[in-house]
Amino acid sequence: MDTTRQRILEATYDCVARWGLAKTTVEDAAREANVSRATVYRTFPGGRDELITAVVAWATFEFFGRLYEEVGGAESLEEVMERGIAFAHRSIVEHEVLQRVMQTEPEKLLPALTVESNRIRQGIAEFLVPYLRQRGVVEGVDLDEAADFLARMVLSYMSAPGRWDLDDPVQVAQLVRAELLAGVVGPMPSGGDPSGPGVPAG
């Protein structure tokens, strides 16, 4: 990303944090980034709508970049899912800007998040494939379909954990092993931990 675009996105995010999505204007973003309105429109020809959509995408992928770092050292499918779900849930709960916008302007945020969710789901699924391949899926289960299913479940439980306390590692492990992976992978090998060396990190 070029520095001007990055600067404008960061400035717009700061404006959203201060005033919300609805009240943030191109003028606000330009002033915060210390650039002209013309520069903002050159960078985002679609104007405010394109700018806000780009900010949501940027913030979302920043978040998933941190998630990737959190799970990058995981050695098993179970570990990557447990660490990922717990970290993501904690980050969402503690994200003041996201929580405020979700409470006050969900109708403006959700459409943009929905657009990004397809790419995010695909990225999570691709990340899980080598772990699934190493762990081994049960007979009759398609590897790519299993990865897509688990990616959908990860995204779902991150924001809406239901009866599960995702701050409790024991419950996270139960959710992953007894519910999400049931019917997808076979029983854990007798050695206990199904992990092994050489799992790609992405």
C-alpha positions in Angstrom: 0.0 0.0 0.0 1.4 3.4 -0.9 2.1 5.8 2.0 -0.6 8.4 1.0 -3.3 5.7 0.9 -2.2 4.3 4.2 -2.1 7.7 5.8 -5.6 8.6 4.6 -7.0 5.2 5.8 -5.4 5.6 9.3 -6.7 9.2 9.5 -10.2 8.2 8.5 -10.2 5.4 11.0 -9.2 7.9 13.7 -12.2 10.1 12.6 -14.5 7.2 12.8 -13.3 6.4 16.3 -14.0 10.0 17.3 -17.3 10.7 15.5 -18.6 7.5 14.1 -19.2 6.3 10.5 -22.1 8.6 9.7 -20.5 11.8 10.8 -17.1 11.2 9.2 -16.6 13.2 6.0 -14.0 13.4 3.3 -13.1 16.9 4.7 -12.5 15.3 8.1 -10.3 12.6 6.6 -8.3 15.1 4.6 -7.8 17.4 7.6 -6.7 14.5 9.8 -4.3 13.2 7.2 -3.0 16.7 6.5 -3.7 16.3 2.8 -6.0 18.1 0.4 -9.5 17.0 -0.5 -8.3 16.6 -4.0 -5.7 14.0 -2.8 -8.4 12.0 -1.0 -10.6 12.0 -4.2 -7.6 11.0 -6.3 -6.9 8.1 -4.0 -10.6 7.2 -3.6 -12.4 8.3 -6.8 -15.7 7.0 -5.4 -15.6 9.6 -2.7 -16.8 9.0 0.8 -18.5 5.7 0.2 -15.4 4.2 -1.3 -13.3 5.7 1.5 -15.5 4.2 4.3 -15.6 0.8 2.6 -11.8 0.9 2.2 -11.4 1.8 5.9 -13.6 -1.1 7.0 -11.6 -3.5 4.7 -8.2 -2.1 6.0 -9.2 -2.4 9.7 -10.6 -5.9 9.1 -7.4 -7.2 7.5 -5.3 -5.4 10.1 -7.2 -7.5 12.7 -6.7 -10.7 10.8 -3.1 -9.9 10.4 -2.8 -9.9 14.1 -4.8 -13.1 14.3 -2.4 -14.8 11.8 0.5 -13.8 14.0 -1.2 -15.3 17.0 -1.8 -18.7 15.4 1.3 -18.8 13.2 3.2 -21.0 15.5 0.5 -23.6 16.1 1.5 -27.2 15.3 -1.9 -28.9 15.1 -5.4 -28.2 13.8 -6.8 -28.2 17.3 -4.3 -25.7 18.5 -4.7 -23.3 15.6 -8.5 -23.3 16.1 -8.4 -23.0 19.8 -5.9 -20.2 19.8 -7.5 -18.4 16.9 -11.1 -18.4 18.3 -10.0 -17.3 21.7 -7.8 -14.5 20.4 -10.3 -13.3 17.9 -13.2 -13.2 20.4 -11.1 -11.4 23.0 -10.0 -8.8 20.4 -13.5 -8.2 19.2 -14.8 -7.7 22.8 -11.9 -5.3 23.6 -12.1 -3.4 20.3 -13.7 -0.1 21.5 -14.3 1.4 18.0 -15.9 -1.7 16.6 -18.1 -2.2 19.7 -19.2 1.4 19.6 -20.0 1.4 15.9 -21.8 -1.9 16.1 -24.0 -0.5 18.9 -24.7 2.8 17.3 -24.5 2.3 13.5 -24.7 -1.4 12.7 -26.7 -0.7 9.5 -23.7 1.2 8.1 -21.0 -1.2 9.2 -22.6 -4.6 8.5 -22.9 -4.3 4.7 -19.2 -3.5 4.4 -18.3 -6.3 6.7 -20.4 -8.7 4.7 -18.5 -7.8 1.5 -15.2 -8.5 3.3 -16.4 -11.7 5.0 -16.3 -13.7 1.8 -12.6 -12.9 1.3 -11.9 -13.4 5.0 -13.6 -16.8 5.0 -11.6 -17.9 2.0 -8.4 -16.8 3.6 -9.2 -18.7 6.8 -10.1 -21.8 4.9 -6.9 -21.8 2.9 -4.9 -21.4 6.1 -6.7 -24.4 7.6 -6.2 -26.8 4.6 -2.6 -27.9 5.5 -3.6 -28.5 9.1 -6.6 -30.6 8.0 -4.5 -32.5 5.5 -2.0 -33.4 8.2 -4.6 -34.2 10.7 -6.6 -36.3 8.2 -10.4 -35.9 7.5 -12.8 -38.8 7.9 -13.7 -40.8 4.9 -16.2 -39.1 2.6 -15.3 -35.6 3.8 -13.9 -33.3 1.1 -10.9 -31.4 2.4 -11.8 -28.0 0.8 -15.4 -28.3 1.9 -14.3 -29.1 5.5 -11.9 -26.1 5.5 -14.7 -23.8 4.3 -17.1 -25.2 6.9 -14.6 -24.6 9.7 -13.9 -21.1 8.5 -17.6 -20.3 8.6 -17.8 -21.7 12.1 -14.8 -19.8 13.3 -16.3 -16.5 12.1 -19.6 -17.3 13.6 -18.3 -18.2 17.1 -15.9 -15.2 17.1 -18.7 -12.7 17.3 -21.6 -14.9 18.7 -20.3 -17.5 21.1 -23.7 -18.6 22.3 -23.5 -20.8 25.4 -19.7 -21.0 25.2 -17.4 -19.0 27.4 -14.6 -18.2 25.0 -12.5 -16.7 27.8 -12.2 -20.2 29.3 -9.6 -22.3 27.5 -11.3 -25.5 28.7 -14.6 -24.5 27.0 -12.8 -23.4 23.9 -11.1 -26.8 23.7 -14.5 -28.5 24.2 -16.1 -26.4 21.5 -13.3 -27.1 19.0 -12.8 -30.8 19.6 -16.3 -32.0 20.5 -18.4 -29.8 18.3 -16.6 -28.1 15.4 -14.3 -31.0 14.5 -16.7 -33.8 15.3 -17.5 -35.6 12.0 -14.7 -33.7 10.2 -11.6 -35.5 11.6 -11.1 -38.9 13.1 -10.3 -39.7 16.8 -7.1 -38.1 18.1 -4.1 -40.5 17.8 -3.3 -42.4 21.0 -0.3 -40.2 21.5 -2.6 -37.4 22.6 -1.5 -34.5 20.5 -2.1 -34.8 16.8 0.4 -32.2 16.0 3.7 -32.9 14.2 6.5 -31.0 12.5 6.3 -29.4 9.2 2.8 -27.8 9.1 2.9 -24.8 6.8 1.9 -21.5 8.5 -0.1 -20.3 5.5 
